[in-house]
Amino acid sequence: MPGFFFPHSNMTELDGKEDCKFAEGKIHKKKQKTFGADVKSYLKSMVPHIESGIKISNSRNVMLSAEEVIQWSQSLEKLLASQSGQGVFREFLKSEFSEENIEFWLACEDYKKTKSDHLHDKAERIYEEFVQSDAIKQINIDYQMREATAKRAQEATHTSFDEAQKTVYILMERDSYPRFLKSKTYLNLLNQLQNNSSK
């Protein structure tokens, strides 16, 4: 399933005297209000394409069915095993401003498949993007794990990020995943597919 694309609302330039944090808060609220509508219109436009099968990057026809979407509710593992599931869950996490969790998890999955001679460079990139204390997409791990992960990343083996990845997985499983299953994002998609399959 292709990624979701939402129009960015035009942001007005901030007055130099205006408090940036206050302004950011207003922008976040606006994003949250429009997110549900954007997902709804996206799903409405995608469902016919999903039913007929859509081309994805690996050149196979993929059909998203109500059965597959129901399986996502069985476990986070089943949700993340589905490429479509990853996409929908990622958009939900974006609405909660916590997409760094799935991005880190996916980066770790990719890292495990990396050839040994590229491990060091990739480990450095993952560490700088997600782990270090001033990382742009900093994941929520404690100080001890951050330090331990930093040491493992310097040694750069295929298991360097395993502990941190497991921690982030558990965080998503206990926190974001139950909310996702109750969210309009998930329930609307499931209802659309069930309605279409019953026609």
N, C-alpha and C positions, 0 to 999 in steps of 0.2 A: 504494500500500500504506500503510495507516495506520501511525503511529509505534508503537514498542514501548512497552508500559507495564509496569513492574515494581513490585511492592509494595516500599515502603520499609520496611526493618526498623526496629523501634522502637529508638531510640538512648537509652541510659540517660544521665542527667545525669552530667557528669564531676565528680569530686571536685576541689575547688579546688587541692589539692596535687599532683594527678596531672599528669604531663607531657602536654600537649595533642598534641604531635607523635607521641608513643608511642601515644596513644589513637587518633589519626587513622590511624596505620599499621594498628592492629587492625581498624578499620572498613573500610579499603581491602581488607585481606586477606579479610574476611568477604564483601564485595561481589564480589570476584573468584571466590570459591568458589561463590557462589550464582548468578553470572551465567550459567554454562553451563546449569545446570538451568532457569533462568528462560527462556532463549532456546529450549531444547529444548521445554519445555511450551508456550511461545508458538507455536512453529512447528507443533507437533502440533495445536494448536487452530486455527491459521490455514490450514493446507494445504487442508482441505475448502472453506473459503471462497474461497481463492485459485483453486482449480480451477473453482468455479462462477462466478467473476468477482466482484470486490468493488467497491463504489462508492467513488470517491475524490472529493476536493473539486471537480474539474473536471467532475463528473457523467458521465464516460465509464466504461464497464465495462472494467476492466483485468484481464487474466488473466496471472498469473505462470507462465511455463513453464520447464521444465528447459533448453530452448534459450536462453532469455533469460539465465538464471543462468549457463550455460556461456559466453555472450558476455562476461559480466563479467570472465572470466579472460583475455580477449584484451588488454585494456588498461584502465588506470585511467579513461581518457576514456570508454570504453564503459560502465564501471560508473557513473560520475557522470552520464552521459546518461540513465540510468534512474532514475526517481523511486523505484522499489522498491529499486534498488541503493544509492541515496543513504541510504535508511532503514536498510538492513541494515549498510552500511559504517559509518554513524554510530554504531550500537549497538556494533559491534566496537571503534571508537575510544574509546567511553565506557568499555569494559572495560579499555582501556589508559590511561585518563585522558588522552587526547589529542584529545578531540572538538573542541577549539578550532580545529584545523586545517580540518576540513570545514565548521565553522560560519563561519569566516572566508572560506573559498573560496566558500561559498554566498552570504554577505553581499556579496562582491565581484561575483558574478554578478548579484545583484539590483541592486546599485549601478549597474552599467553600463546598466541599463534605466530608471533614474530620470530623471524630467523635470528639465531644467536648473535650474528655480527651486527644486527640493528637494535639489539636490546638496550644498550646503554643510552643511545640517543632518544629512543622512545620513552625509556624510564625517566629520563631527565625532563622531557616534555610533560609527562603525566604528573610528575612531582611538582613542577612549576605551575601547572594549570590548576591542580586540584588539592595538593597536599600542603605545600609550604604555607606558613602562617599568614602571608599577605597574598595568597593566590586569588586570582580573579573569580574562580568558581570553587572556592574553598569548601571541602566536604566537612561534615560535622563529626570529627573524631577527637578524642581527648589528647592532651599534650604528650603522654607516654607513647601512644600509638603513632602520633605524628613524628616523634623522634625516631621510633623504631622503624617506621616506614621510610624515613629519610636515609637511614643507614642501609636498609635493604635495597633501596633504589640505587645507591652508589655502587653496590656489588652487582646489581642488574642481573638477576636470574629470572627464570620464568615464574617464580613464586614470590617475587619481590612485593607485590601488592595484594597478595591473597588475604592477609589478615584485615587490612583496611577495606578490601572489597566485601569481605564477609560481614564486617560491621555495618557498612552502608546498606547491604542487602537486608540485614535484620531490621535496620532502621526503616527502610521502605516497607518491609513486610508488616511491621507492627504499627506503623504510623500512616504512611501515604496510601498504601494498598487498600486497607479497609475503607478509607474515605473515597478512593477511586470507585470502588464497587457500588457505593451509595450515590455517586455523583451523577449529575444530569448528562455529562459527557458519555459515561458508560451506559446508563439506562436508556437514553435516547437512541444510541446506536443499536442496542439490543432490540428495542421496540420497533425501530425502523425495519431491521432485518427480519424480525418475526412477522411483522405485518406484511412484508413483501413476499415472504415464503408461504403465507397462508392464502395469498390471492390466487 
